[in-house]
Amino acid sequence: MDTLTFLLPNGKSVPSHFHVTEVGQIEKSFIDCGGTVRKEKTIVLQLWKSIDFHHRLKASKLLSIIEMSEQKLHLSDEEIEVEYQGETIEKFGLAYSEGNFLLTQTKTACLAEDSCEITLPKISVSLSGLGSNEKANTCTPGLGCC
C-alpha cells in the first residue's frame, strides 16, 4: 500500500492532495518559570494543503524525503511534531495506528509547578457522608477519597 492518510484529532483527514513542504530539526533552549534552563529537540514535518488537487504524495516518496533529510541534516532520533495549516499554523504530535498517521493534540503545561506556587483547587469532602456508603471501605470516583 503506497497511500498516505493523516487524520486530524477531530477524525477528519488531511486532504489527500497535501504536500510535505519541509522536514527539519528544531532545537529550543528556554528557561521555565521556575528558573530552570531547558533544551529540547524535535523533528518537524510540515504538511500543506495545496490547490493542486491532482497531487498525491506516495508513501515511497515521503520515505525518500525523510531519508534525504536524515542524511543531509544529520537528524537525530527525536519526537516528531507535525505543523499543519488550520486557523493558524497548528502543531500536533504524531502517532500511527491501523495504517493511518494520527495527528495528536499537544498541550502546554507548567514545567516548574513545585517552584512557581501553582495552587490546585482543593476538593471538599464531608467525612460524615463517607460512612453512609454501603461499601464504606471502597473508594469510588466522585467520593473525593481517590
Secondary structure, 3 states (H helix, E strand, C coil): CCCCCEECCCCCECCCCEEEEEEEEEEEEEECCCCCEEEEEEEEEEEEECCCCCCCCCHHHHHHHHHHHHHHHCCCCCEEEEEEECCCEEEEEEEEECCEEEEECCCCCCCCCCCCCCCCCCCCCCHHHHCCCCCCCCCCCCCCCC
